[in-house]
Amino acid sequence: MKLFEFEAKGFFRKAGIPVPEGVVAQTAEEARKAYSDLGGNVVLKSQVLVGGRGKAGGIKFPKSEKEAYEMAGQLFHMQIKGVPVEKILVEKALDIKREYYLGIITDPDEGCPLLMFSAEGGMEIEDLASQKPEAIKKVLIDPRYGLFGYQLQFELQEAGLPKELHNGIINVARRLYQTYWDMDGELIEINPLVVTNEGKVVAADAKFNIDNSGLPRHPELPKRPAKNIEERAAELGLSYVLLDGNIGIISNGAGLTMAAMDFMREYGSSPANFLDLGGQATQAVTIKNGIKIVLENHNVTALLIYIFAGGPRCDVIASGIIEALDEMEKEKSLRVPIVATLHGRYNEEGMKILSASKSPYLHLEAEVEDAVHKVIELGGQ
């Protein structure tokens, strides 16, 4: 379960982690009033459960009540990676002197929590890891004992932080770890962790993902319907991840899906998602749900269906695809060209079934490379 920034900051506040004063607004008028109540000098931050909101224009800096009202109206009419903005966090702007990164994840290799710290805050941690991996300091945490201050102090020294900042950052880190542990966290992150000109350490942003298996233990967590595309996909039993490109992908098997994504990038395009049907590829309803989920992202201009049948049969899968397409055409819910390529057991029979379709949306290719070229061509890139 992903928490909105304002929800994560609510848990931070309870844990004693300093956060800026803020108000959640659901209308432009509420944002205007919040600007006034907070005394001006605020930032408007769209609340969406996807990354990249800053680059998408989802953060605004009004200079007056009028600007707060107008900018909030712009945000409420936005979609960020296909997700509409329904709430805005109106928050006091910080007088920033330094920015750092502080986060904790569950390390799958070591089977324990991993704390990460960097003196280069504000960057996406994935970008930092690829461009300057040496800038990320890592501390493995033994869950039997928790995080000791000396563990992080050494890394802060290595990162070249002034000694007067050590105690404040260590205090935040220990409280952050306890929140992560107590709430069955998968990931908890402050980016940036800010030091103000007054020397205060403040969590300027907050990201908090909680293990779904732990949700029954936490009735205090917010109850809300699944509105994020990834959440809706999970409810349908689909393994889906939203990405930044324009070409949708549906495949069966994580490795096969990633191979299709690699092909796409090699030929100069970008995938809009990862979607693995797994063993449910033979079910028309699953294929239909997969197509609908992919097309919820309005950045998608074409869709690739790439199936390799090891256990299931291609002719059965093809029949499911046709059934799904026929139903969606009757509903008038198809809007982009679809390129399909089938491989494995009974692939010739499966391609014959698909070739008999009269759908103007469906295009067939025998080879994967040709299918990728075709979907990129039809997708406008």
C-alpha angles and dihedrals in degrees: 000000000000119000125213115245093254091051093049090049089053088062090044090054092051089051092053096252108145114243131172119267109262148164129212114230127194097182135039089246091055089051091051091050091047089053089055095043092050092050098247126278093099139144124224111220121188112227110225132143095234132080130244098054093139093055089045092056094255094136121069135184111208121195097198143020089260092053090046090055094045096044092046088053089053091050093049089055092051132099117202112202088339094311117118119227109241101159135037127200108219104200138174109260115241128232094232124204101163137008126209138172123236125173144149127209136171105259107221094198098051096031094227141086117289121204117206126194131179133179087215103076126171094051122105105262091228091056092046091049092054098040102036110009090165089065091068116083115202132202123186111215122213103221090210091068107017128219117332119206094231090060092063096034091067091051092048089054090049090051090054098243118163111259093236089067097051100085094047094050093043090051091053092045094053092048090046091053092049091052091049091049098043093048098045091249126192095186134002121179143175111196109192108020099191134210109201126213086259089059096251120145109224135174101235093180135017137203122180127173119183127204108254091219089063097052096096088061093058114059088163090072117104118268114220139147117259105266102152113092092235091051092050090048090052090052088055091051094251125140099226135162123183115229137181104254134090104236115087120215131202118179141145116248129028094247093049092049092050090048089055089050090051091051089051095051091045089058094050104263136102132233119239094208150352112241122171116185091188114183093345093075091106094063117091091207091056092049090048092049090048093052092047093050092049092049092051084078102081091201089073112105099168138012131221120204108194116178131178111187111208099151105007121057124253092224091057091047091047091053088052091051092050092048091050094047093047091051094047092048090054088051089046089229097128113097109156137054116265124210116198131191123177128196137174130034114024092352094151091054090046094052090049090055091050093046089057090062116107094202111133088210097060123088125176133210127179096209128054095227091052091048091052092048090049096049091048090050092049091044092060100251 
